[in-house]
Amino acid sequence: MDWLECVNTYVTVIEEGSFNGAARRLHTTSSAVSKRIHWLESRVGTQLLKRTTRSMSQTEAGTLFYQGCVESLARWQTIIDDTRSISGSPKGLLRVGATVAVGSKFLVKYLQDFLELYPDIQVQLTTTTPGQLPEMNLDVFISRELEQLNSLSVKQIPLLERKIAFYAAPSYIKKHGTPTCVEELADHNVLIWGEKPEREYRVSNSKRITVSGNFSTTNPEALFYAGKSGMGIMIVSEFMIEPEVESGQLIRLLPDIMAEELTIYAYYPNLDREHTRTKLFIDYLKARLMEHQAQKNAS
């Protein structure tokens, strides 16, 4: 059997969580996946997976082997991509991860131009849970700052810094009025991003405020819909809702007050050699965001 094919199959099994899932992704059969894993275990001389009829998990050796495989496959792909790029345009699959909010409200609008610039690159966008670096094989992950980051295996670079501000729909303002200071937010229904019915923010005068409301969610689309529907006041960064602000669906409140700063980062594997397509994508995003900020400052 082919060593690289079996290694890639093992990595896919771990990422998909099952032989059936790996088979679907690799366009093969579960029995073929099983044979590759058995062959791989015989070659390395140890059990990599604990398998029962209902579950599957990695052994300690399997976990170590998986981490090494991911790094090795990434290095091989970098070599292949760089070699191809010498005689032509960059090629290959770029695996991009992002939280739902960043992916749907921010990242997608920049992908079309990037793909037109590099027509031989394909982008696979995966959305994930906020605040966590996903356990999957990604070339780059776009998110706000992550906690408990392993700086030895992952690099990070800031892409965008924005202040968070207050917004509401005209229908909410018509019914409930406009707050004239942050203290008056206590008398308003604030839509909460998170799992609890209240949240604390630090505003531009270093004061800390606690806001609450009758609706909280970790789903960004639900939050934005609730805000546009007039359910309450949103506390978000404008770059997430620029079309709604420009169209008048949402109106800025307390224009002299900002909440805490939001920084969006690009996270990517700490490899000896970066993928050409990963570097191109990060550089492209940085350039477009700088251009966008310059236009905003000039307007």
PLY file of the C-alpha trace (Angstrom):
ply
format ascii 1.0
element vertex 299
property float x
property float y
property float z
element edge 298
property int vertex1
property int vertex2
end_header
0.00 0.00 0.00
0.99 3.63 -0.44
2.41 5.11 2.77
1.22 8.68 2.19
-2.25 7.52 1.18
-2.58 5.53 4.41
-1.25 8.38 6.54
-3.72 10.78 4.94
-6.50 8.24 5.56
-5.58 8.03 9.25
-5.64 11.82 9.61
-9.01 11.94 7.85
-10.44 9.27 10.17
-9.47 11.35 13.21
-10.87 14.57 11.71
-14.15 12.95 10.67
-14.50 10.85 13.83
-15.37 7.62 12.03
-14.38 5.27 9.23
-17.63 5.99 7.40
-17.03 9.74 7.52
-13.47 9.31 6.27
-14.68 7.05 3.46
-17.20 9.65 2.29
-14.60 12.42 2.31
-12.02 10.30 0.50
-14.57 8.91 -1.99
-13.83 5.31 -1.08
-15.36 2.52 1.02
-15.24 1.91 4.77
-13.56 -1.45 4.18
-10.80 0.26 2.16
-10.29 2.74 5.01
-10.14 -0.11 7.52
-7.53 -1.97 5.45
-5.35 1.13 5.24
-5.50 1.67 9.01
-4.66 -2.00 9.70
-1.73 -1.78 7.28
-0.52 1.42 8.93
-0.69 -0.13 12.41
1.31 -3.13 11.18
3.96 -0.83 9.70
4.40 1.29 12.84
4.16 -1.78 15.06
1.54 -0.53 17.51
-2.18 0.05 17.86
-3.25 3.55 16.85
-7.01 3.31 17.40
-9.23 1.65 19.98
-12.27 0.39 18.10
-15.55 -1.09 19.24
-18.85 -1.51 17.41
-20.07 1.80 18.86
-17.04 4.02 19.39
-13.52 4.84 18.30
-10.71 6.65 20.11
-6.99 7.18 19.70
-4.43 5.37 21.79
-1.62 7.42 23.32
0.60 6.30 20.44
-2.17 7.17 17.99
-2.43 10.72 19.32
1.32 11.24 18.97
1.28 9.70 15.51
-1.63 11.92 14.40
0.16 15.11 15.46
3.26 14.10 13.55
1.23 13.11 10.49
-0.56 16.47 10.33
2.76 18.33 10.44
4.39 16.02 7.88
1.48 16.20 5.43
1.49 19.97 5.71
5.22 20.06 4.90
4.74 17.80 1.90
1.88 19.92 0.62
4.01 23.05 1.00
6.79 21.46 -1.04
4.33 20.42 -3.76
2.65 23.83 -3.89
5.93 25.74 -3.97
7.27 23.49 -6.72
4.14 24.02 -8.80
4.26 27.76 -8.23
7.70 28.04 -9.81
6.27 27.23 -13.22
2.81 28.72 -12.82
0.21 30.24 -10.54
-0.40 28.92 -6.99
-2.58 25.83 -6.87
-4.33 23.60 -4.39
-6.94 23.53 -1.66
-6.86 26.28 0.98
-8.66 25.13 4.15
-9.97 28.20 5.96
-11.70 28.08 9.33
-13.66 30.86 11.02
-16.32 31.39 13.63
-19.82 31.64 12.15
-19.97 35.41 12.67
-16.55 36.11 11.15
-17.10 33.65 8.31
-20.57 34.76 7.25
-20.48 38.50 8.05
-16.87 39.35 7.27
-14.77 36.77 5.46
-17.02 35.65 2.60
-17.19 39.10 1.00
-13.41 39.04 0.40
-13.20 35.54 -1.06
-14.51 36.28 -4.56
-11.73 38.72 -5.46
-9.09 36.41 -3.97
-10.30 33.47 -6.06
-10.37 35.63 -9.18
-6.75 36.61 -8.51
-5.73 32.97 -7.99
-8.10 30.83 -10.10
-6.16 27.60 -9.44
-6.73 27.81 -5.68
-9.86 26.29 -4.16
-11.14 27.52 -0.78
-12.92 25.29 1.72
-14.51 27.39 4.49
-15.41 25.66 7.76
-17.27 27.48 10.54
-16.62 26.63 14.18
-17.54 27.36 17.79
-16.44 30.84 18.99
-13.38 31.07 21.22
-11.80 27.72 20.40
-9.19 26.65 17.86
-10.78 23.65 16.14
-9.11 20.26 16.24
-8.93 19.89 12.50
-6.46 20.23 9.66
-6.71 23.89 8.63
-4.32 26.13 6.73
-5.58 29.29 8.42
-8.17 30.11 11.08
-9.73 33.60 11.35
-11.11 34.52 14.76
-11.02 36.91 17.68
-8.22 36.22 20.19
-8.14 32.62 21.41
-7.35 31.50 24.94
-5.00 28.62 25.80
-3.21 28.88 22.49
-0.25 26.55 21.94
2.31 29.03 20.61
4.69 26.20 19.69
2.33 24.71 17.11
0.33 27.78 16.01
1.35 31.26 14.89
-0.92 34.29 15.01
-1.01 37.66 13.28
-3.48 40.52 13.88
-5.61 41.41 10.87
-8.12 43.93 12.13
-8.77 46.06 15.20
-12.21 47.52 15.78
-14.06 49.10 18.66
-17.42 47.67 19.63
-20.35 50.10 19.67
-24.11 50.26 20.26
-26.75 49.81 17.55
-30.53 49.47 17.33
-33.22 49.28 14.66
-35.40 52.34 13.94
-38.44 50.38 15.18
-36.80 49.84 18.58
-35.82 53.51 18.87
-39.33 54.64 17.92
-40.86 52.45 20.62
-38.31 52.78 23.43
-36.38 55.98 22.73
-32.65 56.60 22.46
-30.30 56.31 25.47
-28.29 59.49 26.05
-25.62 57.91 28.28
-24.37 54.43 29.10
-26.12 54.50 32.47
-29.47 54.61 30.65
-28.71 51.24 29.03
-29.91 49.74 32.31
-33.42 50.84 31.29
-33.17 49.21 27.85
-33.38 45.69 26.52
-29.88 44.72 25.39
-29.38 41.67 23.19
-26.63 39.54 24.71
-23.96 37.69 22.77
-23.27 34.68 25.00
-24.93 32.05 27.15
-25.96 34.24 30.10
-28.73 36.90 30.28
-26.26 39.65 31.21
-22.75 40.72 30.26
-20.13 43.19 31.44
-18.34 45.61 29.08
-15.57 48.15 29.51
-16.44 51.40 27.73
-14.19 54.17 26.40
-14.06 56.15 29.65
-12.72 53.02 31.42
-16.02 52.54 33.19
-17.41 49.04 33.43
-21.09 48.53 32.71
-23.33 45.51 33.05
-26.13 45.15 30.53
-28.95 42.64 30.36
-31.99 41.73 28.32
-34.58 39.12 27.55
-32.65 37.46 24.72
-29.18 35.89 24.64
-27.62 33.66 22.01
-24.33 32.28 20.71
-25.74 32.23 17.17
-24.65 35.39 15.33
-27.36 35.20 12.68
-30.01 35.01 15.41
-28.46 38.02 17.17
-28.33 40.12 14.00
-31.89 39.17 13.06
-33.12 40.09 16.54
-31.36 43.46 16.31
-32.75 44.28 12.87
-36.23 43.22 14.03
-36.20 45.77 16.84
-36.00 43.32 19.75
-33.28 45.30 21.52
-29.93 47.08 21.42
-26.94 45.27 19.92
-23.35 45.69 21.09
-21.21 44.68 18.12
-18.38 45.84 15.88
-19.53 47.86 12.86
-17.51 45.76 10.40
-19.96 42.93 11.15
-23.01 45.04 10.23
-21.76 47.66 7.74
-24.44 46.90 5.09
-27.21 47.20 7.69
-25.82 50.51 8.98
-25.41 51.93 5.47
-28.96 50.92 4.53
-30.45 52.39 7.70
-31.62 49.04 9.10
-29.47 49.69 12.17
-28.59 53.05 13.72
-25.56 53.90 15.84
-26.40 54.90 19.43
-24.19 56.82 21.86
-21.78 57.82 19.06
-19.19 59.23 21.48
-19.00 56.00 23.47
-17.12 52.86 22.47
-17.05 49.51 24.18
-13.96 47.32 24.38
-11.74 46.71 21.36
-12.15 43.64 19.17
-9.12 42.24 17.37
-9.41 39.66 14.61
-6.42 37.35 14.15
-5.21 34.90 11.54
-3.95 31.66 13.11
-1.90 29.22 11.06
0.36 26.19 11.69
3.88 26.88 12.90
5.75 25.16 10.08
9.31 25.46 8.84
7.88 26.51 5.48
4.54 28.25 5.11
2.15 27.16 2.39
2.39 29.63 -0.48
-1.39 29.83 -0.71
-1.71 30.48 3.05
0.74 33.38 2.90
-1.00 34.78 -0.18
-4.38 34.63 1.55
-3.20 36.32 4.75
-1.33 39.02 2.83
-4.40 39.58 0.65
-6.69 39.96 3.68
-4.30 42.41 5.36
-4.07 44.52 2.19
-7.84 44.59 1.64
-8.52 45.48 5.27
-5.97 48.31 5.20
-7.57 49.59 1.99
-11.03 49.38 3.55
-9.89 51.24 6.67
-8.29 53.99 4.57
-11.57 54.45 2.69
-13.50 54.63 5.97
-11.10 57.23 7.37
-11.40 59.33 4.20
-15.20 59.29 4.20
0 1
1 2
2 3
3 4
4 5
5 6
6 7
7 8
8 9
9 10
10 11
11 12
12 13
13 14
14 15
15 16
16 17
17 18
18 19
19 20
20 21
21 22
22 23
23 24
24 25
25 26
26 27
27 28
28 29
29 30
30 31
31 32
32 33
33 34
34 35
35 36
36 37
37 38
38 39
39 40
40 41
41 42
42 43
43 44
44 45
45 46
46 47
47 48
48 49
49 50
50 51
51 52
52 53
53 54
54 55
55 56
56 57
57 58
58 59
59 60
60 61
61 62
62 63
63 64
64 65
65 66
66 67
67 68
68 69
69 70
70 71
71 72
72 73
73 74
74 75
75 76
76 77
77 78
78 79
79 80
80 81
81 82
82 83
83 84
84 85
85 86
86 87
87 88
88 89
89 90
90 91
91 92
92 93
93 94
94 95
95 96
96 97
97 98
98 99
99 100
100 101
101 102
102 103
103 104
104 105
105 106
106 107
107 108
108 109
109 110
110 111
111 112
112 113
113 114
114 115
115 116
116 117
117 118
118 119
119 120
120 121
121 122
122 123
123 124
124 125
125 126
126 127
127 128
128 129
129 130
130 131
131 132
132 133
133 134
134 135
135 136
136 137
137 138
138 139
139 140
140 141
141 142
142 143
143 144
144 145
145 146
146 147
147 148
148 149
149 150
150 151
151 152
152 153
153 154
154 155
155 156
156 157
157 158
158 159
159 160
160 161
161 162
162 163
163 164
164 165
165 166
166 167
167 168
168 169
169 170
170 171
171 172
172 173
173 174
174 175
175 176
176 177
177 178
178 179
179 180
180 181
181 182
182 183
183 184
184 185
185 186
186 187
187 188
188 189
189 190
190 191
191 192
192 193
193 194
194 195
195 196
196 197
197 198
198 199
199 200
200 201
201 202
202 203
203 204
204 205
205 206
206 207
207 208
208 209
209 210
210 211
211 212
212 213
213 214
214 215
215 216
216 217
217 218
218 219
219 220
220 221
221 222
222 223
223 224
224 225
225 226
226 227
227 228
228 229
229 230
230 231
231 232
232 233
233 234
234 235
235 236
236 237
237 238
238 239
239 240
240 241
241 242
242 243
243 244
244 245
245 246
246 247
247 248
248 249
249 250
250 251
251 252
252 253
253 254
254 255
255 256
256 257
257 258
258 259
259 260
260 261
261 262
262 263
263 264
264 265
265 266
266 267
267 268
268 269
269 270
270 271
271 272
272 273
273 274
274 275
275 276
276 277
277 278
278 279
279 280
280 281
281 282
282 283
283 284
284 285
285 286
286 287
287 288
288 289
289 290
290 291
291 292
292 293
293 294
294 295
295 296
296 297
297 298
